[in-house]
């Protein structure tokens, strides 16, 4: 088991997910250079804040912010292709203990 974000979260055997409070989250593409990853994470945070502040307000601005979130997540490798070669399964729709990683999670 390796350490996920911040060095404190367990990483699943496929190195694409990490477990947080019983749920699964995507890891970003490990091939990204740190400055690129930091820039994309910063852009993602800004876009998420805009989405939250524009809810039930300016729908065009909210849609634009939603698109920025999608673009940042895709660039980070959290959407679409992972590592440029493999489509990601929808494993984050499961709890770690009930989804495809149940055996791994039970042994943590």
C-alpha positions in Angstrom: 0.0 0.0 0.0 1.4 3.4 -1.0 0.4 6.8 0.3 -2.1 8.9 -1.5 -2.5 12.7 -1.4 -0.7 14.2 1.5 0.9 10.8 2.2 -2.0 9.8 4.5 -4.5 8.0 2.3 -4.2 4.3 1.2 -3.9 3.8 -2.6 -5.7 1.0 -4.3 -3.7 -1.7 -6.0 -4.5 -0.2 -9.5 -2.8 3.1 -8.4 -5.8 5.0 -9.8 -7.9 5.4 -6.6 -7.3 6.2 -3.0 -9.7 5.6 0.0 -11.0 8.5 2.1 -13.5 7.8 4.9 -14.7 4.6 3.2 -15.1 6.2 -0.2 -13.0 6.1 -3.3 -11.5 9.1 -5.0 -9.4 9.4 -8.2 -5.7 10.0 -8.2 -4.4 12.4 -10.7 -2.2 11.2 -13.5 1.2 10.4 -12.0 3.0 11.5 -15.3 2.1 15.1 -14.7 5.0 17.3 -13.7 4.4 18.9 -10.2 4.1 22.5 -11.5 1.5 21.4 -14.1 -0.4 19.4 -11.4 -0.4 22.4 -9.0 -1.6 24.8 -11.8 -4.4 22.4 -12.7 -5.5 21.8 -9.1 -5.5 25.6 -8.5 -7.7 26.1 -11.6 -10.0 23.3 -10.4 -10.4 24.9 -7.0 -11.2 28.3 -8.5 -13.8 26.8 -10.9 -15.4 24.8 -8.1 -15.7 28.0 -6.0 -17.3 29.8 -9.0 -19.8 27.0 -9.4 -20.8 27.2 -5.8 -21.1 31.0 -5.7 -23.1 31.1 -9.0 -25.7 28.4 -8.2 -29.2 29.8 -8.6 -27.7 32.9 -10.1 -26.1 33.4 -13.4 -26.7 30.1 -15.3 -24.3 31.0 -18.1 -21.5 31.7 -15.6 -22.3 28.5 -13.7 -22.2 26.5 -17.0 -18.9 28.1 -17.9 -17.5 27.2 -14.5 -18.8 23.6 -14.8 -16.9 23.3 -18.1 -13.7 24.6 -16.4 -14.1 22.0 -13.7 -14.5 19.3 -16.4 -11.5 20.5 -18.3 -9.3 20.6 -15.2 -10.4 17.1 -14.1 -9.7 15.8 -17.6 -6.3 17.4 -17.7 -5.5 15.9 -14.2 -6.5 12.5 -15.5 -9.6 12.3 -13.3 -11.9 12.0 -16.4 -11.7 10.1 -19.6 -8.4 8.4 -20.4 -5.9 7.7 -17.6 -2.3 7.9 -18.4 -3.4 8.3 -22.1 -4.1 4.7 -22.6 -6.9 3.3 -20.4 -10.5 4.3 -19.8 -11.3 4.6 -16.1 -14.0 2.4 -14.6 -16.7 4.1 -12.5 -15.3 2.6 -9.2 -15.8 5.8 -7.3 -19.6 5.1 -7.4 -19.0 2.4 -4.9 -17.9 2.4 -1.3 -14.4 1.0 -0.9 -15.8 -1.9 1.2 -18.6 -2.9 -1.4 -17.0 -2.2 -4.8 -14.3 -3.8 -6.8 -11.7 -3.0 -4.1 -13.6 -4.7 -1.2 -10.9 -7.3 -0.6 -8.1 -4.8 -0.7 -10.0 -2.4 1.7 -10.9 -5.2 4.1 -7.2 -5.8 4.7 -6.2 -2.2 5.5 
